[in-house]
Amino acid sequence: MKQTILAISGKPGLYKLVTRAKNSLIVEALDGTHKRMPAFATDRITSLADIAMFTETEDVPLMKVLASMRDLEGGKKSSVDFRKAGADELHEYFTKVLPNWDQERVQNSHIKKLIQWYDILIGAGITDFEEEMAPTEGDNIDDRKEETEDKA
């Protein structure tokens, strides 16, 4: 089952797209609360499937980076505490995940956010990043549902 996982600027955590309302998206928090709320056009909303990480050669989709983290961690939460880790520890860990990452353009805050997002996804039971997470294609969530149903 494909789903759209979103990051909303100014709001902590990650959200699953549930449906569209008249002037907003209805999203559900991926934390333990499963709280639903509207996300409006004025919010900066980004699908995780639309994000890539900088490398020395070409950008790598975030889904592949998350899958690499899953493989490194054996499907468990990250072994690095992003809140307490220093720059050297973050760089060493991220080099194991993505060996040719661009050390000039990828900031420590990016690595911390990636680890935080990974832990949220694992905690929510999402581990098959390549299959479960859909990019934001089409103007309407219903269009994506029809495409998914046609492929199934």
Phi, psi and chi 1 to 4 in degrees:
 res  aa     phi    psi   chi1   chi2   chi3   chi4
   1 MET       -  120.3  178.7 -178.6  120.2      -
   2 LYS   -83.7  145.0  -72.3 -162.7  173.1 -160.7
   3 GLN  -143.7  157.7   54.2 -172.1  -36.9      -
   4 THR  -102.6  117.7  -57.8      -      -      -
   5 ILE  -101.6  130.6  -53.8  -61.5      -      -
   6 LEU  -120.3  148.4  -54.1  170.4      -      -
   7 ALA  -110.9  134.3      -      -      -      -
   8 ILE  -118.0  120.5  -58.2  173.4      -      -
   9 SER   -58.9  133.2 -178.3      -      -      -
  10 GLY    87.2   -6.3      -      -      -      -
  11 LYS  -120.5  131.3  -62.3 -172.5 -170.8  -53.5
  12 PRO   -72.6  154.6   26.7  -32.9      -      -
  13 GLY    85.2 -167.0      -      -      -      -
  14 LEU  -124.6  158.4  -66.6  173.5      -      -
  15 TYR  -135.7  147.0  -59.3   85.5      -      -
  16 LYS  -100.3  132.0  175.5  173.6   68.9  170.6
  17 LEU   -71.4  124.1  177.5   61.8      -      -
  18 VAL   -98.0  -53.5  176.1      -      -      -
  19 THR  -165.1  179.0 -170.5      -      -      -
  20 ARG  -106.6  141.5  -73.0 -177.1 -179.6  -98.7
  21 ALA  -105.6 -173.9      -      -      -      -
  22 LYS   -59.3  -50.2 -173.3  170.5 -177.0  171.2
  23 ASN  -122.1   21.2  -67.0  -39.6      -      -
  24 SER  -158.3  175.5   64.8      -      -      -
  25 LEU  -106.3  143.8  -59.5  173.8      -      -
  26 ILE   -98.7  121.6  -55.4  -60.3      -      -
  27 VAL  -121.4  155.4  -63.5      -      -      -
  28 GLU  -122.7  129.9 -179.4  179.5  -60.1      -
  29 ALA   -63.7  139.9      -      -      -      -
  30 LEU   -87.8    4.0  -75.2  179.0      -      -
  31 ASP   -81.6 -172.3   59.1   12.3      -      -
  32 GLY   -66.8  -17.2      -      -      -      -
  33 THR   -77.7  -31.2   65.3      -      -      -
  34 HIS    54.4   31.2  -61.0  -71.4      -      -
  35 LYS   -67.7  133.6  179.5 -179.4  174.0 -173.8
  36 ARG   -99.8  145.0  -70.8 -172.2  178.5 -167.2
  37 MET  -157.7  160.8   64.4 -178.6 -156.3      -
  38 PRO   -83.2  147.1   28.4  -32.7      -      -
  39 ALA  -122.1  125.6      -      -      -      -
  40 PHE   -99.5  167.4  -61.5   97.4      -      -
  41 ALA   -61.2  -25.2      -      -      -      -
  42 THR   -75.8  -18.2   54.8      -      -      -
  43 ASP   -77.2  142.7  -64.2  -37.9      -      -
  44 ARG   -84.0  106.5  -75.7 -167.1  -14.5 -149.5
  45 ILE  -110.7  130.0  -56.9  168.2      -      -
  46 THR  -131.9  132.3  -53.4      -      -      -
  47 SER   -78.9  136.3  168.3      -      -      -
  48 LEU   -61.1  -28.5  -66.8 -165.1      -      -
  49 ALA   -70.8  -12.8      -      -      -      -
  50 ASP   -98.3    3.6  -64.5  -26.7      -      -
  51 ILE  -102.1  144.9  -62.2  174.0      -      -
  52 ALA  -133.0  157.1      -      -      -      -
  53 MET  -105.1  142.6  -64.1  -63.6  -72.5      -
  54 PHE   -73.6  135.4  -61.7  119.9      -      -
  55 THR  -128.8  176.3   68.0      -      -      -
  56 GLU   -68.0  -24.6  -64.1  -66.0  -22.8      -
  57 THR  -105.6  -77.0   53.0      -      -      -
  58 GLU  -131.4  158.7   58.7 -173.9   27.8      -
  59 ASP   -68.4  141.0  -64.5  -10.9      -      -
  60 VAL  -107.6  127.5  175.6      -      -      -
  61 PRO   -56.4  142.8  -21.2   30.7      -      -
  62 LEU   -57.6  -32.3 -173.4   63.1      -      -
  63 MET   -60.9  -38.2  -62.1  -54.5  107.4      -
  64 LYS   -70.5  -36.3  -71.7 -173.4  178.3 -175.6
  65 VAL   -66.0  -44.4  177.7      -      -      -
  66 LEU   -62.3  -39.4  -70.3  167.6      -      -
  67 ALA   -65.0  -37.6      -      -      -      -
  68 SER   -65.4  -39.5  176.9      -      -      -
  69 MET   -63.8  -42.8  -73.0 -179.9   73.8      -
  70 ARG   -59.4  -44.2  176.5 -159.6   59.3 -141.1
  71 ASP   -66.3  -40.3  -64.4  -16.6      -      -
  72 LEU   -65.1  -40.5  176.7   68.0      -      -
  73 GLU   -90.7   -1.1  -62.1  -68.6   -8.2      -
  74 GLY    67.8   30.2      -      -      -      -
  75 GLY    79.7    6.8      -      -      -      -
  76 LYS  -103.0  171.6  -63.3  178.8  179.4  142.6
  77 LYS   -61.4  159.9  -72.0 -164.8  174.1 -168.8
  78 SER   -59.7  142.4  173.9      -      -      -
  79 SER   -81.0   -7.0   57.0      -      -      -
  80 VAL  -105.7  129.7  173.7      -      -      -
  81 ASP   -85.1  105.9 -176.9  -10.3      -      -
  82 PHE   -63.2  -22.8   67.1   91.5      -      -
  83 ARG   -74.3  -33.0  -69.3  177.9 -169.3   90.8
  84 LYS  -106.4  -14.1  -63.4  178.9 -177.3  176.5
  85 ALA   -68.8  138.8      -      -      -      -
  86 GLY   -85.6  173.2      -      -      -      -
  87 ALA   -58.3  -44.5      -      -      -      -
  88 ASP   -62.6  -42.9  -68.4  -20.9      -      -
  89 GLU   -65.3  -40.8 -174.0  178.8   -1.0      -
  90 LEU   -63.2  -44.7  -70.5  171.6      -      -
  91 HIS   -64.9  -42.8  -69.7 -163.3      -      -
  92 GLU   -62.0  -45.0 -177.7 -178.4  -32.7      -
  93 TYR   -64.3  -46.6  177.8   76.2      -      -
  94 PHE   -68.2  -27.6 -160.4   56.0      -      -
  95 THR   -66.2  -33.2  -60.5      -      -      -
  96 LYS   -68.3  -35.0  -67.3  177.3 -170.0  172.9
  97 VAL   -76.9  -48.2  172.7      -      -      -
  98 LEU  -137.8   87.9 -169.8   63.1      -      -
  99 PRO   -55.6  -35.4  -22.2   30.7      -      -
 100 ASN  -104.0   33.6   61.4  -17.9      -      -
 101 TRP   -66.3  149.8   62.2  -74.0      -      -
 102 ASP   -80.8  105.9 -171.8  -27.4      -      -
 103 GLN   -73.5  -11.6  -63.6 -169.2   20.3      -
 104 GLU   -87.9  -35.7  -69.7 -178.9   14.1      -
 105 ARG   -97.2  -24.1  -64.5 -164.0  -66.0  173.7
 106 VAL   -89.2  116.5  176.4      -      -      -
 107 GLN   -88.7  162.0  -54.7  -63.9  -44.8      -
 108 ASN   -57.7  -37.8  -68.7  -20.3      -      -
 109 SER   -63.0  -33.4   60.8      -      -      -
 110 HIS   -66.2  -42.7  -61.4  150.8      -      -
 111 ILE   -65.7  -42.5  -60.8  170.5      -      -
 112 LYS   -60.8  -44.6  -73.8 -178.7  175.9 -173.1
 113 LYS   -64.3  -40.0 -175.9  158.4  -71.5 -147.0
 114 LEU   -60.5  -45.7  175.0   69.3      -      -
 115 ILE   -63.9  -42.3  -65.7  169.7      -      -
 116 GLN   -60.5  -47.3  178.9 -174.6   17.9      -
 117 TRP   -62.5  -42.9  -74.9   -6.5      -      -
 118 TYR   -57.6  -47.7  171.4   79.2      -      -
 119 ASP   -62.2  -38.6  -73.4  -14.1      -      -
 120 ILE   -63.3  -46.2  -70.5  170.1      -      -
 121 LEU   -63.7  -44.3  -67.2  167.1      -      -
 122 ILE   -62.6  -43.2  -66.3  -62.4      -      -
 123 GLY   -62.2  -29.4      -      -      -      -
 124 ALA   -86.6    0.6      -      -      -      -
 125 GLY    83.5   13.0      -      -      -      -
 126 ILE   -96.3  110.4  -60.7  170.2      -      -
 127 THR  -126.0  -17.1   58.7      -      -      -
 128 ASP   -97.6   79.2 -168.5   -3.6      -      -
 129 PHE   -66.0  -32.9  -56.1  113.4      -      -
 130 GLU   -71.1  -35.0  -60.4   90.8  -18.6      -
 131 GLU   -95.3  -34.3  -66.9  -65.6  -38.6      -
 132 GLU   -86.7  -20.7  -71.0 -170.3   26.5      -
 133 MET  -108.5  124.0  -61.1  170.7   78.4      -
 134 ALA  -103.5  140.2      -      -      -      -
 135 PRO   -70.5  162.8   21.6  -27.3      -      -
 136 THR   -86.3   84.6   53.2      -      -      -
 137 GLU  -105.7  148.8  -64.7  175.5    8.1      -
 138 GLY    84.6  159.8      -      -      -      -
 139 ASP   -85.9  -17.8  -66.9  -24.7      -      -
 140 ASN  -135.6  138.9 -170.9  -39.8      -      -
 141 ILE   -58.7  -32.1 -172.8   69.1      -      -
 142 ASP   -65.3  -33.9  -64.9  -31.1      -      -
 143 ASP   -61.0  -41.7  -64.4  -15.8      -      -
 144 ARG   -68.3  -36.5  -69.8 -166.2  -67.8  -84.0
 145 LYS   -61.9  -43.3  -77.1 -177.9 -174.1  172.9
 146 GLU   -63.8  -41.4  -69.9  170.4   11.8      -
 147 GLU   -62.3  -41.9  -70.9  174.8    8.1      -
 148 THR   -64.5  -43.9  -56.2      -      -      -
 149 GLU   -65.5  -35.8  -70.1  170.4    2.6      -
 150 ASP   -65.7  -35.6  -68.1  -16.4      -      -
 151 LYS   -77.5  -25.4  -68.7  178.3 -176.3  176.0
 152 ALA   -75.5      -      -      -      -      -
